[in-house]
Amino acid sequence: MCSVGDAFGIDMAERLNPKEYRCKDCGNEFKGIGKNVLCPACQSNTVELA
């Protein structure tokens, strides 16, 4: 999506409500959104809610 002029006045992180996750493979803790959350450090999908 493209916008001309000012940026949109929407804070997406606030509206999407990211959750805290922990990777079971590498132990990384991060915030994620969606059904198929991947660890940003090792790309594993073996994650749990922190």
C-alpha positions in Angstrom: 0.0 0.0 0.0 1.2 3.5 -0.8 0.4 6.8 0.7 1.0 10.3 -0.6 1.7 13.0 2.0 1.5 12.4 5.7 1.8 8.9 7.2 -1.3 7.1 8.3 -2.4 7.9 11.9 -2.8 4.2 12.8 -0.6 2.5 15.4 -0.7 -1.1 14.1 1.1 -2.6 17.1 -1.5 -1.3 19.5 -4.4 -2.5 17.4 -3.0 -6.0 16.7 -2.1 -6.8 20.3 1.2 -8.7 19.9 1.9 -11.5 22.4 5.1 -12.5 24.2 6.6 -15.8 23.0 9.6 -18.0 23.9 11.4 -20.2 21.4 11.8 -23.8 22.7 14.8 -24.4 20.5 17.1 -21.4 21.3 15.4 -19.7 24.3 14.9 -16.3 22.5 12.0 -14.2 23.9 10.1 -12.0 21.5 6.8 -10.5 20.6 4.7 -12.0 17.8 1.4 -11.7 16.0 -0.5 -14.4 14.1 -1.1 -18.1 14.0 2.2 -19.3 12.6 4.8 -17.5 14.7 8.5 -18.0 13.9 11.4 -17.2 16.1 13.3 -14.2 14.6 16.6 -15.5 15.9 16.6 -19.1 14.5 13.4 -19.3 12.4 12.0 -22.2 14.4 8.2 -22.6 14.7 8.6 -24.4 18.1 7.5 -21.5 20.2 5.3 -21.1 23.3 3.5 -18.2 25.0 5.9 -16.7 27.6 
